Structure formats: C-alpha cells, structure tokens
Amino acid sequence: QVRIVESGGGLVQPGGSLRLSCTGSGIDLTHCDMGWYRQAPGKQRELVATQRDIGDIIYGDVVKGRFTMSRNNAKTTLYLQMNSLEFEDTAVYYCFAAMGPAVHWGQGTQVTVSS
C-alpha cells in the first residue's frame, strides 16, 4: 500500500522560513513525478511546485523566487524550502507522487503564517 507523508509544517512569523519534507512507502519515488500543492481555507488547491522524474521544476507564480523544491541525492525525499513567508502562504501543503496514471497524495501539513 502506498503512503505519502509530509512533515515540517508549523507556525511561523511573516518573513520567516520553513522546510517541508515528503517521503513515501510502498512506491519507488526515484522514478516518480513529484511536487507540492497547497489549499487555503475557502480556496481551490493550487500548484506550488512540480517536477517530472527528470526535468525542470515548475513553480506556481505566487511562490516563484521564494520557495525552492529539491530532492535528496537518493531521490527518496522531497523538500520544499519556503522563505520570505507571507500571510497568504497559510494553507495545508500536500505532497504528491505520480507514476503513470496513478497519483498518490499525502494527508497534508499545515503551514500558518501569523504574527
């Protein structure tokens, strides 16, 4: 059974930083397309960053220049470094891993930006 797990969310002040992590079990992440989406209360889920197995990373317009997505060398963990956080970044952040037509989502991790 595939399980995707996010971690690293929390409460941070505006201008602060957080790093999210995403790991998985029951699936070979080294050959998956992976990325992050987020969903704020009352809003649709929106793209944060995504990358094909091999390819450029695509960032959502609202996070360009502030967020950086990366993987560890073994490609078993996905990271999202979030800098210069703003109130509008408050959301549940979801990691996904896709292989072919199958897309697996984590349960999400809450990021709250508040003073």
C-alpha positions as a Python dict, from the first residue, in 0.01 Angstrom:
ca = {
    (1, 'Q'): (0, 0, 0),
    (2, 'V'): (133, 342, -98),
    (3, 'R'): (170, 601, 172),
    (4, 'I'): (293, 957, 123),
    (5, 'V'): (384, 1152, 436),
    (6, 'E'): (455, 1523, 471),
    (7, 'S'): (625, 1686, 767),
    (8, 'G'): (773, 2019, 871),
    (9, 'G'): (469, 2240, 884),
    (10, 'G'): (401, 2476, 1169),
    (11, 'L'): (352, 2832, 1281),
    (12, 'V'): (591, 3097, 1154),
    (13, 'Q'): (600, 3475, 1152),
    (14, 'P'): (584, 3674, 829),
    (15, 'G'): (925, 3686, 666),
    (16, 'G'): (1025, 3358, 827),
    (17, 'S'): (1120, 3024, 676),
    (18, 'L'): (1011, 2664, 695),
    (19, 'R'): (1123, 2346, 523),
    (20, 'L'): (874, 2078, 440),
    (21, 'S'): (969, 1718, 373),
    (22, 'C'): (788, 1441, 191),
    (23, 'T'): (865, 1072, 198),
    (24, 'G'): (683, 765, 81),
    (25, 'S'): (649, 394, 132),
    (26, 'G'): (513, 125, -95),
    (27, 'I'): (631, 316, -400),
    (28, 'D'): (961, 379, -573),
    (29, 'L'): (991, 757, -552),
    (30, 'T'): (1308, 761, -759),
    (31, 'H'): (1102, 729, -1076),
    (32, 'C'): (804, 941, -979),
    (33, 'D'): (694, 1283, -1081),
    (34, 'M'): (661, 1472, -755),
    (35, 'G'): (557, 1805, -624),
    (36, 'W'): (359, 2019, -387),
    (37, 'Y'): (18, 2177, -394),
    (38, 'R'): (-149, 2382, -127),
    (39, 'Q'): (-502, 2467, -27),
    (40, 'A'): (-606, 2763, 183),
    (41, 'P'): (-945, 2779, 355),
    (42, 'G'): (-1219, 2859, 107),
    (43, 'K'): (-984, 2838, -191),
    (44, 'Q'): (-905, 2583, -456),
    (45, 'R'): (-596, 2371, -439),
    (46, 'E'): (-313, 2546, -623),
    (47, 'L'): (24, 2447, -759),
    (48, 'V'): (330, 2523, -550),
    (49, 'A'): (596, 2328, -741),
    (50, 'T'): (620, 2017, -953),
    (51, 'Q'): (886, 1820, -1133),
    (52, 'R'): (879, 1533, -1375),
    (53, 'D'): (1103, 1239, -1291),
    (54, 'I'): (1369, 1410, -1497),
    (55, 'G'): (1313, 1769, -1588),
    (56, 'D'): (1278, 2128, -1487),
    (57, 'I'): (1098, 2229, -1175),
    (58, 'I'): (787, 2435, -1239),
    (59, 'Y'): (681, 2679, -969),
    (60, 'G'): (348, 2843, -914),
    (61, 'D'): (355, 3216, -982),
    (62, 'V'): (277, 3306, -621),
    (63, 'V'): (586, 3132, -484),
    (64, 'K'): (845, 3198, -753),
    (65, 'G'): (1166, 3335, -611),
    (66, 'R'): (1070, 3248, -252),
    (67, 'F'): (1024, 2871, -249),
    (68, 'T'): (1270, 2607, -365),
    (69, 'M'): (1190, 2244, -426),
    (70, 'S'): (1458, 1978, -421),
    (71, 'R'): (1518, 1610, -365),
    (72, 'N'): (1790, 1430, -175),
    (73, 'N'): (2056, 1252, -377),
    (74, 'A'): (1882, 917, -346),
    (75, 'K'): (1558, 1082, -465),
    (76, 'T'): (1371, 929, -173),
    (77, 'T'): (1278, 1253, -3),
    (78, 'L'): (1126, 1568, -149),
    (79, 'Y'): (1181, 1904, 16),
    (80, 'L'): (1019, 2242, -7),
    (81, 'Q'): (1225, 2528, 131),
    (82, 'M'): (995, 2821, 194),
    (83, 'N'): (1150, 3162, 256),
    (84, 'S'): (1004, 3509, 298),
    (85, 'L'): (674, 3360, 406),
    (86, 'E'): (367, 3578, 380),
    (87, 'F'): (24, 3567, 543),
    (88, 'E'): (-113, 3444, 210),
    (89, 'D'): (106, 3134, 228),
    (90, 'T'): (-110, 2998, 509),
    (91, 'A'): (-252, 2670, 381),
    (92, 'V'): (-238, 2296, 403),
    (93, 'Y'): (50, 2179, 189),
    (94, 'Y'): (12, 1848, 10),
    (95, 'C'): (283, 1635, -145),
    (96, 'F'): (210, 1407, -436),
    (97, 'A'): (394, 1130, -617),
    (98, 'A'): (283, 1017, -959),
    (99, 'M'): (383, 722, -1169),
    (100, 'G'): (196, 679, -1492),
    (101, 'P'): (-175, 738, -1435),
    (102, 'A'): (-155, 677, -1060),
    (103, 'V'): (-126, 982, -836),
    (104, 'H'): (-75, 941, -464),
    (105, 'W'): (-132, 1222, -215),
    (106, 'G'): (-26, 1274, 141),
    (107, 'Q'): (-256, 1390, 417),
    (108, 'G'): (-107, 1737, 415),
    (109, 'T'): (82, 1950, 662),
    (110, 'Q'): (-48, 2280, 795),
    (111, 'V'): (158, 2594, 746),
    (112, 'T'): (36, 2901, 931),
    (113, 'V'): (195, 3240, 884),
    (114, 'S'): (93, 3472, 1162),
    (115, 'S'): (235, 3749, 1374),
}
